[in-house]
Amino acid sequence: MDAWFFCNLGDAMLATEHLDKIRTCFLSEYEKLNRPEDMAIFYRHESEGRLQCEVKVYFSPKCATLAQEFDAIKSPKPASESLGLLAGSPKAKELLW
């Protein structure tokens, strides 16, 4: 399984609660699966030329079940530049790119 998943949380000023919920759900699943190093969720603030930025969340392939819970859609692997680690192993970025 190599599909990535993506969801747009919208305005960055309002995304904190959603990010916290995603992180909490992830950590529960992550522990159940014995903390796989290539299971992670990343995020990025993107403005795409607009005044306000939006928070976009990217679920690695091992997060497929969790991604579906948050209505994330399949997407190509994101570029790694400017991605922050929301949850998962600090080695995940190195392993996935």
Secondary structure per residue as TSV (DSSP state, phi and psi in degrees):
chain	resnum	aa	ss	phi	psi
A	1	M	-	360.0	120.5
A	2	D	-	-127.5	12.9
A	3	A	-	-77.0	131.8
A	4	W	E	-92.4	162.9
A	5	F	E	-132.1	152.4
A	6	F	E	-139.9	143.5
A	7	C	E	-144.4	147.2
A	8	N	E	-102.7	118.1
A	9	L	E	-87.2	-4.0
A	10	G	E	83.0	-151.4
A	11	D	E	-49.4	126.6
A	12	A	G	-60.5	-30.7
A	13	M	G	-67.2	-20.5
A	14	L	G	-111.7	4.0
A	15	A	-	-88.9	-12.9
A	16	T	H	-55.3	-45.4
A	17	E	H	-62.9	-41.8
A	18	H	H	-66.0	-41.6
A	19	L	H	-61.8	-41.7
A	20	D	H	-62.8	-41.4
A	21	K	H	-65.8	-43.2
A	22	I	H	-61.8	-44.9
A	23	R	H	-61.9	-44.2
A	24	T	H	-62.2	-46.1
A	25	C	H	-64.5	-40.4
A	26	F	H	-60.0	-48.8
A	27	L	H	-59.6	-36.5
A	28	S	H	-62.9	-48.1
A	29	E	H	-67.4	-40.1
A	30	Y	H	-58.7	-44.5
A	31	E	H	-66.1	-42.0
A	32	K	H	-59.3	-33.4
A	33	L	T	-94.3	14.7
A	34	N	T	63.3	37.9
A	35	R	-	54.5	58.3
A	36	P	-	-62.3	134.2
A	37	E	T	-69.4	-18.9
A	38	D	T	-101.9	18.2
A	39	M	-	-107.4	115.6
A	40	A	E	-158.4	161.5
A	41	I	E	-124.8	133.0
A	42	F	E	-118.5	162.3
A	43	Y	E	-144.4	160.7
A	44	R	E	-151.9	143.2
A	45	H	E	-89.9	123.4
A	46	E	E	-128.9	137.5
A	47	S	-	-110.1	-25.9
A	48	E	T	46.8	42.2
A	49	G	T	83.3	-4.0
A	50	R	S	-87.8	164.6
A	51	L	S	-65.9	-46.1
A	52	Q	S	-102.4	143.7
A	53	C	-	-91.2	159.7
A	54	E	E	-116.9	153.1
A	55	V	E	-96.8	123.8
A	56	K	E	-114.4	134.1
A	57	V	E	-114.0	135.2
A	58	Y	E	-122.1	122.4
A	59	F	E	-99.2	126.8
A	60	S	-	-66.6	163.4
A	61	P	G	-53.1	-35.1
A	62	K	G	-72.3	-5.0
A	63	C	G	-100.9	17.5
A	64	A	H	-55.0	-46.0
A	65	T	H	-63.4	-45.2
A	66	L	H	-64.1	-41.3
A	67	A	H	-57.8	-40.5
A	68	Q	H	-65.8	-31.7
A	69	E	H	-63.6	-25.6
A	70	F	T	-105.5	19.4
A	71	D	T	56.5	30.8
A	72	A	-	-73.0	152.1
A	73	I	E	-112.2	154.7
A	74	K	E	-61.2	143.4
A	75	S	E	-151.2	162.7
A	76	P	-	-66.4	161.7
A	77	K	-	-59.7	130.1
A	78	P	-	-74.2	158.7
A	79	A	-	-65.7	143.5
A	80	S	-	-79.7	-15.8
A	81	E	T	-61.7	135.3
A	82	S	T	66.3	11.2
A	83	L	-	-81.4	133.8
A	84	G	E	-102.1	150.8
A	85	L	E	-85.7	115.9
A	86	L	E	-81.2	-43.6
A	87	A	E	-161.1	146.1
A	88	G	E	125.7	-175.2
A	89	S	-	-70.8	140.6
A	90	P	T	-61.2	-19.5
A	91	K	T	-82.9	-9.2
A	92	A	H	-57.5	-44.9
A	93	K	H	-61.9	-43.3
A	94	E	H	-62.3	-42.2
A	95	L	H	-72.2	-35.0
A	96	L	H	-86.4	-17.3
A	97	W	-	-119.0	360.0
